[in-house]
Amino acid sequence: MNRSKSYDHRLSEKMRNPKFAQNFFITLMEGEEGLSVEEALKHAIQRMGVKEFSEVSGIPSPNIVDFLKDRRRPKPETLDLYLYPFRLKIKIELEKVA
């Protein structure tokens, strides 16, 4: 499998540590310029490598590639599977608008 230009071997190794991975992911979403959950996932997966992410998440590589190429838009339950290596999950709340 070809590596993306974003792949980082050292970062990929560090991302196998759940605490490091969680902090890395949360940092991607912080601040006004922070990424959305899906964009942060794509960035993290590309840096980590599809094969490596598949190994830690249990998600088949073809599904991950489809997600990266916007051919697949995961439901909240599926996003939880993608977020598992980061020890995170989706929480959806409904609030009243004033």
N, C-alpha and C positions, 0 to 999 in steps of 0.2 A: 504494500500500500504506500502510495506517495505521501510524503509529509507536506503539510501546508507551510508557507513561509513563516507563519506565526508560531510554529512548533518550537518549544524550548525544552531541551532534554533535562537540564537541571531543575527547571521549574516543574516539569512533569514528575520527577522523582519526589520533590518536596510536596507536591499535591497529593501524594499517597498518604500523607499525614492529615487526618480529618480536621484537626484544629487549625493547621496552616491553611488548608483548603477553604475552610469556613471563613477565616479572616480575609484571605485573598478575595473570595467571592463578595463578601460584604463591602469591602473596600471599593470594588468595581461599581457598586450602586450608590455610594455616598455622594452627598453634595448636589448642587444644582446641575452639574454636568454628569451626574451619575447615570449609569446605563439602566435600562429596564431589566427585569428578571431574565427575559428571553435573550436579550443582547449580551448580558453578563454571562449567561450560560454558554452562548456561542463563543464568546471571547475565551472563556476558561477552557472549553473543550478544545478549541484550536491550539491554545498554548500547551495544553496537556497532551494532546494527540488523541485521535479517535479510538485507536486500538486500546490505549491505556485507559481512556474513559470508559470504554465498553467493559473492560476487565473489572473496574471498581464499581460500576453501576449495574452491571448485569443486562444492560440494554444492548441489543444486537447492533453491530457497527452500521449495517445499511440503514437502520432507523435513525441513527445519530447523523449520518451523512445527509439523509433527507431533511432532518431538522435544520442542519447547518445551511442547506441550500434552499430553505424556505419552501420545501415541498411537503412539509409536515408541520402542523401547528398543534402542539400537545394540549390536551385537556388538563385541568388542574390536577387530576389524579396522576396523569402521566408526568406532569412537571415535578410532582413529588418524587417520582423515580429518578428523574434527572438531578434533582437537588439532594438526593440521599448521600452521595459522596461528600457533600459539604455539610452534612448533618443539619439541613434546613428543610422546611416544607412551606407550602403556600397556605396563606390564611386570607380568606375573602370575607370582608365585612360590608354590611349595608348600613348606611347612615342617612338620616334625614337631612334634606337640604333646607336651609332657612327660607 
